């Protein structure tokens, strides 16, 4: 038996915004781990600058994508009634708080590699993985933001 889809209020032409834009901060923040490891391997300061930009863009894009998700969470009763939606939202806030802290660490380091940035990047990537899995479950198990075929 197919579950009735839960339609997103934050959508453009019927396409939900949060699932459309969340891929950008995820890519930036996972790429940050790669930039840190590339610096450790090459000791090229280029990767420190890349890390600063990835942390900043990942945080900013994540907060913007999160706002679209928050509006859906608060304005769509069927989403609001899902425990998994609240867990996903809380974990996303924790992840974005860490990502923002990571950007601040890198900004204050002023072009010097700080190993704490790598540690925070790895923790952020782990939380991001769990948060993404929960988001996927919302789509595939609870049909959040899915439209039935006409």
C-alpha positions as a printed Julia matrix, in Angstrom:
150×3 Matrix{Float64}:
  0.0    0.0     0.0
  1.52   3.3    -1.11
  1.61   6.05    1.48
 -0.08   9.35    0.63
  2.67  11.88   -0.2
  3.33  14.83    2.09
  3.49  17.96   -0.05
  6.07  20.63    0.76
  4.91  24.22    1.26
  8.38  25.55    0.36
  8.38  24.62   -3.31
  8.86  26.12   -6.74
  6.57  24.75   -9.42
  5.73  21.8    -7.19
  9.4   20.96   -6.56
 10.37  21.13   -2.86
 13.22  23.58   -2.22
 14.96  21.84    0.69
 15.76  18.59   -1.16
 16.82  20.61   -4.23
 19.4   22.77   -2.44
 20.65  20.58    0.41
 23.14  18.85   -1.89
 25.3   21.98   -2.08
 26.18  22.31    1.63
 26.57  18.54    1.89
 29.09  18.57   -0.97
 30.94  21.59    0.46
 31.2   20.15    3.96
 32.24  16.67    2.82
 34.73  18.26    0.42
 36.19  20.09    3.4
 37.5   16.78    4.76
 39.19  16.17    1.4
 40.75  19.64    1.43
 42.15  19.06    4.94
 43.58  15.69    3.95
 45.03  17.2     0.77
 46.81  19.82    2.89
 48.23  17.13    5.2
 49.49  15.23    2.14
 50.9   18.17    0.16
 51.46  20.92    2.79
 50.34  23.35    0.08
 48.66  26.43    1.61
 46.23  26.43   -1.33
 44.27  23.73    0.52
 44.01  25.94    3.63
 42.29  28.61    1.52
 40.06  25.99   -0.11
 39.1   24.74    3.36
 38.19  28.25    4.52
 35.92  28.75    1.5
 34.34  25.29    1.74
 33.62  25.78    5.46
 32.1   29.21    4.88
 30.04  28.28    1.83
 28.95  24.99    3.39
 27.76  26.78    6.52
 25.95  29.56    4.67
 24.31  27.21    2.16
 23.38  24.82    4.97
 21.65  27.52    7.0
 19.75  28.69    3.91
 18.67  25.14    3.01
 17.79  24.55    6.64
 15.44  27.53    6.63
 13.42  25.93    3.82
 13.28  22.68    5.79
 12.31  24.52    8.98
  9.43  26.29    7.25
  8.12  22.92    6.03
  8.58  21.39    9.49
  6.62  24.15   11.19
  3.94  24.75    8.56
  3.01  21.23    7.38
  1.19  19.33   10.15
  1.96  15.86    8.73
  5.69  16.67    8.74
  5.45  18.24   12.2
  3.89  15.01   13.5
  6.87  12.88   12.4
  9.38  12.21   15.19
 12.05  11.55   12.56
 11.53  15.08   11.18
 12.33  16.63   14.57
 15.39  14.39   15.04
 16.58  15.26   11.52
 16.08  18.97   12.22
 17.89  18.9    15.57
 20.82  16.96   14.13
 20.98  19.39   11.21
 21.22  22.33   13.64
 24.01  20.57   15.56
 25.82  19.83   12.31
 25.51  23.42   11.09
 26.63  24.79   14.45
 29.78  22.67   14.15
 30.29  23.72   10.53
 29.95  27.39   11.49
 32.37  26.92   14.38
 34.78  25.25   11.93
 34.58  28.25    9.61
 35.3   30.57   12.55
 38.32  28.46   13.56
 39.69  28.66   10.03
 38.97  32.37    9.68
 40.8   33.17   12.94
 43.72  30.88   12.01
 44.58  33.4     9.25
 46.08  30.99    6.73
 47.7   28.6     9.22
 46.57  24.97    9.36
 44.85  24.2    12.66
 44.45  20.46   13.34
 41.26  21.23   15.26
 39.72  22.21   11.93
 40.3   18.68   10.66
 38.84  17.13   13.81
 35.73  19.31   13.58
 35.46  18.52    9.85
 35.48  14.79   10.56
 32.87  15.14   13.3
 30.75  17.33   11.01
 31.0   14.72    8.24
 29.89  11.97   10.63
 26.88  13.99   11.83
 26.11  15.0     8.25
 26.01  11.34    7.23
 23.5   10.47    9.95
 21.41  13.58    9.26
 21.35  12.78    5.54
 20.26   9.2     6.2
 17.37  10.5     8.31
 16.41  12.93    5.54
 16.44  10.09    3.04
 14.18   8.05    5.29
 11.74  10.95    5.42
 11.56  10.96    1.63
 11.56   7.22    0.95
  9.63   5.89    3.97
  7.31   8.77    4.77
  6.95  10.33    1.28
  7.86  13.83    2.51
  8.1   16.18   -0.48
  7.11  13.43   -2.93
  4.4   13.96   -5.52
  2.21  11.09   -6.68
  2.26  10.32  -10.39
 -0.7   11.79  -12.21
